[in-house]
Amino acid sequence: MLRDSFELTPECWANLVVVVEIVVVVVVVVVVVVVVVVVVVVVVVVVVVV
């Protein structure tokens, strides 16, 4: 009984895939937001300095 619970069933794999997809989406969104913020800051600094 215990051994069966430790095996990765198709349901477990499906859940794992969903979690991985969510993590990847979150990481991509964070990276995009950071890049946009950096670009905006650089543009503002350049405009203010020039």
Secondary structure as GFF3:
##gff-version 3
##sequence-region A 1 50
A	DSSP	alpha_helix	2	6	.	.	.	ID=ss1
A	DSSP	alpha_helix	10	49	.	.	.	ID=ss2
###
